[in-house]
């Protein structure tokens, strides 16, 4: 039987003033109070929008978004959308497609009397005519939206802000920032149900709950990333501890290569270790130039990259309905505890995450991966609302 849509969030104290869940809902609410339709459309152009659907229907036809009109009060017929902050609680059988205002504008609206309803029946709701002329206006506003809107800091005011769950979520904030999703959400959707299914399938080879759990456990155990980066970094730390000073690049490289030989590594692997030391040194120099590291800073471990991804894989698994909220929460809290034990500060953690990521994917191009790391690090260390500014490491 097709499940009914879950109820929208509501305040347990109806008399209390409504607090917009995020900046998007606040902008829409303020625009509604002013009667400023253009401001509403511009807010929607930058917003994440969602269409709800029964999970069984989506699983049967994942390439189709059935956006059905609904009749509401006063005989109006609308096509409903929700902003992220107004999504209902997680439900195993009710999922959401992530869409945009452009998608809504290009949808085949056959009846010009049907309206667009965003957050219908809630404070700050938006009701817009959807004639071809109006939809052309939506498209113009979407085309003019701020470039790079997906690289931005977003938080939910009703999401976790304190405690172990918030700390764990903050350890996944790099990817949340890059993907343009709230850092502090464990709920109904990440980007969208089919998006998460596709990401887990194509990037991780995961198609079921057991596969998802296996990848998550590998990340939490620090087994997903190659072992060589932490091997060479550990050699440097051991030299520092033994001699009370930072080893020279040659000493570090030769010692790491010697340790690899002693462990029976093939000559090709030994040469790889030597080149890896050189790569780490070059990346660290670039990190210092870009303020990812202080002038005399260095990276001690790269396992942060696994822990940060574990947080997001937990969120993706929840969105893909491969787990229920308690399992995702537990994994995120565990990732945060592991990160706290491995590093001494948010800045140290961030540099470790960044090095693990670029060593895996950047190839010393200092391109998209490095630029995203720098943007996330700067925002998360400087933004007044960032969890890194408000959650103590110890």
Secondary structure, DSSP 8 states (H G I E B T S, - for coil): -----------SSTTS----SSHHHHHHHHHHHHT-HHHHHHHHHTS-EEEEEEHHHHHH-TT-----EEE-GGG-EEEEEEEGGG----BTTEEEEEE-HHHHHHS----TT-EEEESTTSTT-EEEE--HHHHHHHHHHHHTS-TTTTSS----TTS--SSHHHHHHHHTHHHHHHHT--TT--SS-SS-HHHHHHHHHHHH---SHHHHHHHHHHHHTT-SS-SHHHHHHHHHHHHHHHHSS---HHHHHHHHHHHHHHTT--HHHHHHHHHHHHHHHHHHHHHHHTTSS-TT------THHHHHHHHHHHHHHHHTTSS-HHHHHHHHHHHHHHHHHH-SSHHHHHHHHHHHHHHHHTTT---HHHHHHHHHHHHHHH-TT-HHHHS---
